[in-house]
């Protein structure tokens, strides 16, 4: 049985929902306060740095969640291609089968990128290197492994974006199915 969430965890989940739905610019303090049931002053009590601090906390939370649901599979002792397919399944879980945005990608856009862009870029480089390492362990040469890692992330994030643009999660679901089949068959 899962332990109940702390008030801070519930607050973060409520804020994440607004940022995912509206983006950084669209997430007004009024909307954030309404989503949490707190007044603006109470939000500032929890996040003295305002919306920028909220975004920073939410970014760390999203990175940790992606690490737990997807990227941790890359570091197990299993067969490399099993680790890749488990990573894909974990990303699918994080993206709720194409029904939600990746908060890291949301915060990589617009004015939030001015503050968080370099951190996000470094995180993606680290993630891509982790995937490339697994591909190398499967027998790929380093250059090909790096391209394969970039291609995998492009397919996942691109199909997630297309799913949101088309309001059709099946776009992402088909990509996940195709990727899983590709790496299971090798």
N, C-alpha and C positions, 0 to 999 in steps of 0.2 A: 504494500500500500504506500502510495506517495505521501510524503509529508506535506502538510498544508503550506501554501506560499506565505511568505512574510508580507507585511504591508508594503515594503519597498519593492518586492518582486511584483506584486499586483499593480503597483503604481507604474513600474517600468512597462509591464505588459499593456497597460492602458495608453501610455504615451507612445509605445511602439505602434499600436494600431492607428493612431492619428498620423504619425510621421509616414507610415507606409501608405496610408490612404491619400494623404494630402501633400507629401513631400515636405522638405524643410521650409521653403518659403510659404507654403499654404497652411502650415500648422501654426495657427495663431495662438496666442496665450489664452484667448477666450475659449477656443476649441479644446485646447489642452486642459484647461481648468474644468470645462464641462465634462470631458471624457473621464477625468479622475474624480470628479465630485468635490474638488478642492477649489478654494478661491485663489485668485492670482497671488495674493500675499502668501498663502500656504505653499504654492508652487515655488515661490522664491525662497521660502524657508528651506525646502528640500533641495532646491537648485539655485543657490545665490547668484550664479552666473547666468541665470535666465535660460533662454532657449538654446544658446550655444553650449552651455554646460549640459543641458538635457541631451542634446545631440551627441556630445562626447561620451556621456554615460551609456546612452543607447547604442552607440557604435561599439563600445567595449562589450556590451551585453550581446550584440548581434554576432560579433567575432567569436565570442565564447560559445554561443549557441551553435554556430556553424562548425566550430571545432568539435564540439560534443556530438553533433548529429552526423556530420559528414567527414571532416578531415581526419578525425581520430582513426578512422578505418585504414588510412594509408600507413599507419605506423605499427600495425599488428604484424605478427609473424606468419600470416597466411600467405598463400600463393599470391603473387603480384596482381594477377587479373581478377582474382576474387576480391582483393582489396579495392581495386578500381570499381568493380560493380557494387561493392558495399558502399563506397564513397558516393556513387551515383544515387543509390537508394537513400542514403542519408541526406543528400542534397534535395532529393524529391520530397522527403519528409519535412525538411526545413521550409521548402517552398510550398508546402501543403498541396502537393500535386498540381502546382501551377496556379493555385488560387490566391496567392499573396506575393507581394514584392519582396525582394531581398533588401533588407534595410541598409546593408552596406552599400549596395548599388544606388539606393535612393540618396544616401548621404554623400555619394561621390559626384553629385550633380549640383548645379546652381551655386549659390553663395556658400553652402555648406562645404563645398569642395575647397574653397579658399582656406578654411580652417583645417579641414580633415583630409584633404586630397592627398597630401604626401604620405600620411599614415596609411590611408586606404591603398594607395599604390604599392607601398612597401609590403602591406599584408598580402595583396594579390601576387606580388612577385614571390613571396615566401610560399604561398599556397601552390603557385604554379611550379616552383622548384620541388616541392614535396611530391606533386603528381609526377613530374618528370623523373624524379628519383625512382619511383615505383615502376615507371615504364622502362627505365634502364635496367632495373632488376628483372624485368620480364625478358630482357635480351635486346632491347633497342639500343642503338648507338646514341650518344648524348644529344647530338643535334636533332635527330629524329624524335627522341623522347621529349625534348623541349617543345618542338612543334606539335607533337601529339597532346601534350599537356595544355598548350595554348588553345588547340582545336577543341579539346574536351570542355574547357571553361567557356570558350566562345559558343559552343553548341548549347550548353546548359543555360548560360545567361542570355544568349540571343533568343532561344526558344521561350524562355520565361518572359522576356520583354514582348515578344510577338504574341504570346498568350494574353498578356495584359492589354496590349494594343488592340487585339481582336476581341477582347472579352470572351476568350475561349480557352479554358485551361487544357483542353485536349491537345492543343498545339504543343504544349510543354510535355504532356503525358506521352505523346507519340515519340517525341525526341528522347525521353528517358527510356522508353521501351526499345527504341532503335539502338541507343548507346549500350544499354544493358545486353542486348542480343549481340552486338558487335564485339564487346569485350568478353562475353561468355563463350563465344564461338572460337576465339583465338587459341 
